[in-house]
Amino acid sequence: MSNPHNTAPAAEIVSHNVYFEGKVQSLGLETPTGKATVGVMKTGSYTFSASSPETMLVISGRMQVRFSGKDDQQQYEAQESFEVPAESSFEVHCEADVAYICYYA
């Protein structure tokens, strides 16, 4: 299915993001409401920073989330979402693989 002569404009190419030595990966897309990524997190703990507001929707699995400046964790399961403020960070812990979609404001 590869095409060595891909002539698609850059705006039509799917971006592939790889973080934490490949344990978190996502693909970029445009939605009716703006940019988003759909991805997978393998079992583990990760810290992310957000430069703009984000909405994270868990598609499959479960994650514990701790927002910067907070001591408590909140758990989110499939079909649950949470908001991430701009210019903040958050920690995610996944006890099993998690699929998610992240919408950017």
N, C-alpha and C positions, 0 to 999 in steps of 0.2 A: 504494500500500500504506500510505500514511499515514492516520492516524486523528486528526483534530483534536479528537475528543471522547474521548480516551483516559481511561478511568476506572480503570486498573489501580492497585492499591496501590503505594506507593513501593517496597516490598520486591520487587516483581515487575518493576520497570523496570531495564533493562540500563544500567549506568553506562558512560560513554564517557570515557576519559582521553586527553588530548592533551599531549605533551611535545615539547620541542626543536623549536618552530615547526612542529609537525605531522609531523615525521619519525619520531616514535615514537608509536603509538596503540594503545590496548588497550580491551577490553570486559570488564567485571566479571561474574562468575558465581559461583554457589554450587555446590560439588561435594560428594560424599558425605564428603569429608575436610575441608571448610571452604571459605573464600574463595579465589578464584583470578582471574587475568586471562589472557586470550588476546590476543596482539597481534602487531604487525609493527614491525620496525625497518628503516628505509631505510638504504642505504649511508651509513656515517659512523661517528663516534666519540662515545660518550655516557658520562657519569658518573652513576651512580645511588647513592642511599643507601637502606639498609634499616633500618627501625625494629624490625621483628620478623624472625625467621628466614624464609628463603624457599628454595624449590627451583625452579630454572629448568630447564625442559625445552625443548631446541631441537626444533622440529617440522620446519622446513625451512631449509636454508642452513647457514651456519657463522659462528661468532663467536670472536674472541680475547677473553679475559677476564683482567684484572689486578685482583687483590684488594688492598684497602688494606693498606699495610705490606709488600707483596711487590714484588720487582723483576721477576720473570718472569711471562710470559703463558702461559695455557693455552688450547688450542683445543678447542672443542666443536662437534660436527656433529649432523645430524639424528638424533634418538632418544637423544642423550646429555644428561645432566643434571648440574647442579652445585648445591652448597649455599652459601647466603649467610648468614653469621652475623648475628644481631641487632646493631643499633647499629654497622653497618659501611658501607663504600662499596666500589664496584667500578666499573672502567672496562670498557666494551665497545667493540670495534671490529668493524664489519661491512663486508666488502669487497663484499657484494651483499646484497639484501634477505633478512631473516631473519624467520621466523614462530616464535613461542614461546608457552609457557604457563608462568605463574608461580603456584606454590602458596604460600599464606601460612600460617604456623603460628599 
